[in-house]
Amino acid sequence: MNDRPAVPAVPAVPAVPAVPAEPAAPAEPAAPAGPLQPPSAADNPILLQGFAWDLAADSSHWRLLADNADLLASAGVSAIWLPPAYKGQAGARDVGYGVYDLYDLGEFDQKGTVATKYGTRDEYLAAVSALHEAGMTVLADVVLNHRMGADELEEVTAVEVDPADRTRHLSGPTPVRAWTRFTFPGRAGAHSDFTWDWHCFTGADWDESEGRAGVWLFEGKEWDEQVTAEHGNFDYLMGADVDLDEPRVVAELTRWGRWFLTTTGVDGVRLDALKHMSRDFYRDWLPQMRRATGAAVPAVGEYWSGDVAELRAYLGPDPVMSLFDTPLHFQLHRASCSGGEVDLSRLFEGTLVEQDPAHAVTFVDNHDTQPGQSLQSAVAPWFKPAAYALILLRAQGTPCVFWGDLFGTPETGDIPAVTDLPVLMQARRRLAHGPQHEAVGGPDLIAFAREGDEAHPASGVAVVISDRRAATCRVEVGARHAGGTWVCVIGGHPDALVDDEGGLELPVSDGGLSVYVPQAAAPVLAQDLHLLTTVR
């Protein structure tokens, strides 16, 4: 396996109970307030995105996760989002978003391989089991928007539309030959005998008869109106666009969901490409999954927009899921690339974690934002420690850590591991408790602190961030710490003494991050934070 920098070994991390593989009798469980179902409000959950785009295509990732489940849990990970487990059009090279067969989890010889990029079905099930045994909640990546790699061509009457404005027709009804018939010959009817044909889709992006790309809307179909208005209507994304208004299709996707959850024993789902899908689809599908399994089935959705109003409109008054906070990601990206022109004191304005923290999953980067990908908007390396401090150590939101930031991407070398990230993860789990205080030293200097609480001995943490020059900033840490000494665990600065009013005057370097903790907490962190050399 590829050598990667490792996460730290940590004793006695509180565990998140695993959901049994065999579901309980159907019930009407309430949708979880947040995506990770922590056993208590003090648990401070951390979600890990358990992959990056350019992992080696050697079908070993499920084994790596199983072998290192305890190590990940000891690093503070309480939940993990796994990549798509089913066969994609590119076989063993497919990251999982070029969806071919949802029922093939690495079990059948299709697309030139039995295993997926990450391994076989048995290895996937073993990884889920190992992650559960280590105390982690497991989220599966669910991609229901489109299909790719069809087995047969069909002739369909269609209208070509403008890719920049899908409401504008470029032609009248014309016969096209589209890759829309999915028969799954390698699976031969196992698990499902459903055959997908052009009636199951609204459109496609290739006409074989002319050998050219475009966007075609099939005869008798309409783009769904409950999607983002980008490009006039952004229902169509790629491949063969699944028609979520077709009752036969909805019934099949519901059958698959029940089969997948009961077969794999995963706890919840990460939902892909929401802004391209009918808003009502998952509002119906998720409750059906919860009734079928008798479990909460936590869900985190990807609605890729920098406009928080769009995210809140999608969630609606009675949310059935949480959403990744893409507006905050864009704010962090801009702050890292602006040369100090972004006002740090306004960083959270217009973000989901500001307006609806209970349904906000905060993140710095992911597989789509990393260099070279379709939504490239990576946060610059110099700012990543500060960005992670902002999502991991504050009280609001549920943070998601990116695999590429924790381990780097040795396959491409374009993402270095964030060396301070293990420290921040442990500080979150052990120390980031109690009331939160804010301080602003100007547009380039901010600070915040958590007082800690009696339930977590020696807890408390203080953070100072500058995106320009070195400075000092006073932040309140609470009267309970008056006269105490706090030590710098990130930033390399001298110890600081809490004044009689419970305040700390803390230094920060040029474009830097300083993290201080109570002196009594430092030995605990020190024993936790020695790094191994590889993920085994």
N, C-alpha and C positions, 0 to 999 in steps of 0.2 A: 504493500500500500504506500501511498505517497506520504512522506514525512511532513508533519505539520506542527507548528508550535502548539503546545497543549494548554488546556485550561487548568487552573490550580486544583489540587486536591483539598477538600474541606470536610472536616468531620461533622456529623450530626446535623445535616441540613434538614429542616422540616419537610416532610413529604406531602405531596398532593395525592390523595387516594386515587387508585386506578379504577376505571369503570370496568366491570367484568365483561369478558368477551361474549358471554351468553346474556342477553338482555333480560330484564325483569318483565313481568306482565305489563302489557300496554297501560299507560296512564296518561295523565294530562299535565306533564311537568311544565312549570313556568320557564320562560326563556331566562337564561342567566343575565344578571345585570352587567357582567363583564365576561370576557371570553375565556378566562382561565379557571373560574370557580375556586378561588383560594379557600382553604378551610376556615380562615378567619381574616378579618380586615387587616390584621397585623402581619399577614404572611408575606406581603410584598412580592407578588409573583413576577417571574421573568419568563417571557416567551422567547425561544430561540428559533430563528429561521434556520432549519437544519440542512441547508445546502446553499451553494452559489451556482451561477450559470455554468461555469467552466470546470466543474468537477470532472475528473478523469472518467472517460467512457469505458470503464473496465468492469462494470457490473459488481462492484465491491462495496457500494456505499451502505446498503442495508447491513452488511456484516460489520462494517466499521462502527455504525451507530450501536448495534447490539453489543459489540465488544467494549464500547466506551460509555455505555449508558450510566454506569455508576460515576464515572469521571465527570460527565456532564452535569449530573445531579449535584455532585459535590461542588461544582463551580457556581451553583446557585440557580441553575435552570429548573424551573418548575413545570414548564410546558414546552413542547417542541412541535413545530410545523414541518411536516415532511413533504418532500416534492411529490408531484403526481406519480402514482404507483402503477399506472396502466400503460399499455402499449401505445406508442406514438408512431407517426408515419415514418420517422427516421430510425425506427428500430432501436438498437442498442446505443445510438447516438442522440436520441431524442430526449431533450430535457423534460418533456412531459406535456408541453402545451400544444404540440401538434397532434391532438388526440385522434387516435384511430379506433381503439376498442377498449371501452371502459371495463369490460369483463375479463380482459386478459391482464392479469397482474404479474406477468412473467411466468406463465404456465403453458402457453401454446407456441408452436413454431410459426410465427407470423412476422412479416417485415424483416425476414432474414435472421431471426433470433428467437430464442425462447425467453431469455432474461431481458429485462428492460435495462436502461442505462445504469440502474441502481442495484439490480439483482433479480432473483426469482421470487415467485409468489411465496414459497416456503420461507425464504430469507426475509421477506417483508413482514410476514406474520411473526417470525422469530424476533425481529427488531421491535415491533410493537409490543410484544410480550416483555422483552428485556427492558424497554423504556418504562413500561408500567411497573415492573418489579423494582425499578430504581426510584419510583415515586413520581414519575412525570405524567402529565396529561398529554395525549397525543392528538394532534390535529392533522387531518389529511387534506391535501390540496385537491379541490373539486373544480373541474373545468367542463362546464356543460354548454358553453356558448357556441361551439363550432366543432366540426369534424374535418379530418384531413386524411389523405392517402386512400381514397375509395378504391374498391376492387374492380368496379366496372363503370363504363361511361353510359350516360343516358342522353337522349335527345329531348330537350326542353324548350318550349317557347318562352322567351325572356326579353326584357327591355334593358338596354344598356343605360346606366346612369353615370352622372358625373362624379368621379371619386371625391372631388372637393365639395360637392353639394348633391347628396344622394336623392334629394327631392327633384332634381332636374334631369329629365330624360334626354338621352343623346340619340335614341333611335326609337322606332316603333317596334312592335312585337316581331321577333326574329328567332328562327330555330338556332340553338346553340347545342354543342355537345359538352356536357359537364360531368365531372367526376363526382357522382352523387349516390352511387349504389354500393352499399356496404353489406357484403354477405358473410364476411369473416370465415373463409373456407378452412383456415387452420384450426378454428375453434369448433367447427362442425356442429353448431347448435348447443354446445355445452353452456350451462348457466342461463342462456336465453336464446330463443330462436327468432328474435326480432330482426327483420331485414330493413335497413334504412334505404329509402329511395328519394327521388327528388321532391316528392310530396312532403317529406319531413323537413325540408329546408326552404328558406325564403330567397336565397340567392347564392351566387358563387363568384369566384374571381378569375376563372380561366375558361376559355372557349377552345376546346381541342380542335374543332373544325377549322378554325382560323389560326390556331397556334399562338394565341396572344392573351395577355392579361387584361383585366378590366374589372368592372363591377356590374353584375347583371342581377336584376330583380325578376324572379320567376313569375310566369303568367298565373294570375289568380291570387298572388301573394301581395302583402303590403309590409313595409318596414314597421316594426313595432313602434307605437307612439310613446311608450313609457321608457324612453331612453334619453341620453343626453342629446342636446340640439347641436353639438359640434358637427361639422360637415353637413349641415342641414338636418341630418338624422344619422346618428352613429350606431344604429342597430348592427350594420354589417362591419365586422372586424377583419376576418380572414377565413380562408377555406370555404367549406360549405356551412352557411349560417343556419343554425338550428332554429326551426320555427316553433316558438314556445306558445303559439296560439293553436297549434295542431293537437287535438285531444289525444290522438294515438301516441304522439311524441311525449307529451306530459305524463301519460300513464306509464310509458316505458322508463322515463327518467326517475319516476317515483319508485317503480319496481327495482331499478338498479340501486337507488339510494338505500332502500331497505336491505337489499342483498349485500351491498358493500359494507354497511355498518355492522351487520350481524356476522358477516364472514370475517372481517378483519379485527373487530373489537376496538377500533379507534374511538376516541371519545367525542371528537368534534371535527369541524371542517373550517378550512380557509377557502373562501369563495372567490373565484377569478372573474375578472372582466365585467363587473356589475353594471357599469354605465352603458354596456352594449346589450343588456338583457332587460326584459320586461320587469318593471319594478315589482309587479305583483307575484312573479314566479316564486321567488324564495320566501315571500310572505306566506305562501301556501305550502311550499315544499318542506321548509324547516319544521313547522308544527306537525306535519305528517310524519317526519322522521322521529320527532320527539314522542309522538304517540306510539309509533311502531316499536321503538326501543325501550320506552319507559324511562329514558334518560334525558338529561338536559340538552345534550348535543350542542355545546358551545360553538358559536360561529363568529368568524372574523372575515369581513368582506373587503375586497379591493375595489374601491370606486376612485378612479384616478382623475382627480380634479383638484386644482388649487383653490377652488371657491368653496368655502365652508358652507355656504348656503345650499349648494348642490348636495353636499353630504348630509346635511340636516334634513333636506327635503326627502332624500332617499330613505333615511331612517324613519321619518314620520313620527307621529305622536306616540306610537307604541312599538318601539324597535324590537325586531326579532333577532338582531345580531349587533355586533360592534363593527366599526370601520377603522381601517388604517388611516392615520392622520396625515394625509398627503399635503394639506396646506402647511403643516409644521415642517414636513420634510423640505418643501420648497423654501421656507424661511431659513432653515439651517443651511441649505445649499447656497442661497443668496448671501447669507452672512459670511460663509467661508470663501466666497469669491469676490466680495465687494471692496476689499482693501480697507475695511473699517467704516464703510459708508452706511451700513445697516445699523439702525438704532437698536442695540441689544435690549434696551428696556421695553421695547415694543415687540419683541420676538414672538410672543404668544398671541398677539392680536390677530383675530381672524382665523384661529385654529380650532380644531374640534376639541382638543383637550382643554381649551379655555372655555368653550361654550357647552360642551357635553362630556365631561371627563369620564363619566361612567361607561360611555360607549366609544371611547377613544383608545386606539392602540397606537402608541407613538413609536416611531422608528427613525433611524438616521439614514440608512441605505438598504437596498434589497437587490435581488437578482436582476431586476429590470433597470435599476438606476446605475448599476456598476458600469465602468467604462466599456464602450462598444455596444451597449444594448439599446433596445428600441426607445426606452424612456431615459436615456443617459442624463443624469443630473446628480452625479456623485458629490457628496460633501468632501471638500478638500481635506487631505490627511491631517494638516496642522490643526484643523478645528474639530476633528472627530472626538478627541477626548472631552472637550467642552460640551459638544453636542450630546454625547452619551451621559455626561454628568447631568445635563438638563432633563433627560428623559428617565434616567435611572434613580436619581436621588430626590426628586420632587415627589410630592404626595399625589399629584393628579395623573390619571391615565395609567395604562398598562404598557410597559415598555417591551419592545421586540428588538432583540440583538441579532445582527446579521452574521451568518457563518463566516463570510469573507472578512468581516472586521475582527472576529474573534481569532481566526486561524490564518488569515491572509489567503491569497490565491496563488499557491506555488505553481499551479498549472499554467498560469499566464503571467504571473509576476506583476500584475497591474494594481493589486490592492495589498498594501502591507498590513500585517496584523496591528491592531491598536493595542500597544503594550500596556496601557493603563486600564484596559477594559476589564480584566479579571478583578482588579482592585475595586473598580466601581461596582461590579456585580456583587462582590462580597459586602461592600459597604451598604448597598441597598438591602440585602437580605438581613444583615446583622444590625445596622446602625441607623438607617433612614426611617426613623419612627418619630411619632409625636408631632406637636404643632410646628407649622412652617412659618418662617419669617423671611421677608424680602428686603433687599437694600439696593439702591441705585446710586452709582457714583457719577452718572452721566451717560451719554449714548454709547460709550465704549467700555463701560465698567458696570457690572452687575454682580450681586451676591445674593445668596439665600442660605438658610440653615434650617435644620430639623433639630428640635430640642432633645429628642429621645423621650423615652417613657420608662416607668417603673417595671413594666413587663419585660423589658430588654435591657439588662444591666450594661452599663457603660455605653449605652446608645447615644446617638447624636452625631451630626455631621454638618460641616460648614463648607461652602463652595464660593470661590471668587473667580470671575471670568473677565478677561480683557481681550478685545480684538485689536488693540493698538499698543499703547505704551504701558510700561510698568507702572503700577500704582498700588495704593492701599485702600481698603474699604472696610468700614465698620458694619458688622452684622450682629444681630441679637441671637444668642443661643439659649437664653433662658436663665432666670435667677438661680435655678437649681445647680447651675454650673459655676456660680460666682466663686472666684478665687482659684479655680481649677486650671490645670495646664492642658492645652490641646497641642497635638503634634501634626506636622504636615506629612501626609502619606503620598500626595502627588504635588509636585511643584518644587521640592527641594529647598523649602524655606525654614527658618528657625521656629522653635516652639513659640506659642503665644499664650498669654495669661488672660483669663476671663476677668473682666472688671467687676466691680461691686454691683453694677446694674445688669449683669448678664450679657455684656457685649464683648465682642472680639474685634480687634483691629488687625486685618489680615492682608498680607502682601500678595501680589501676583506679578509675574514677569510679562515682558512684551508679548502680546498675542498668546497669552498663557492661561493655564488653569491651575488653581490651588485648591486642594481638598484637605481639610483639617478634621481630626477626630479626637475625642477625649483620650487623654494619655493612657487610661486603663484599657482602651480598646485596641491600642496599637499592637501589643503582643499577640492578641488574638488574630488580627489581620496578618501579622508577620508570619505566623505559623501556617496560615491558610494560603499565602500568596507565593510560595515558591513554585516555580514553573518546571514542569517536566519538559522533556525535549521533543516528544512526539505524541500524537494520538495513536495509540497502539493499533 
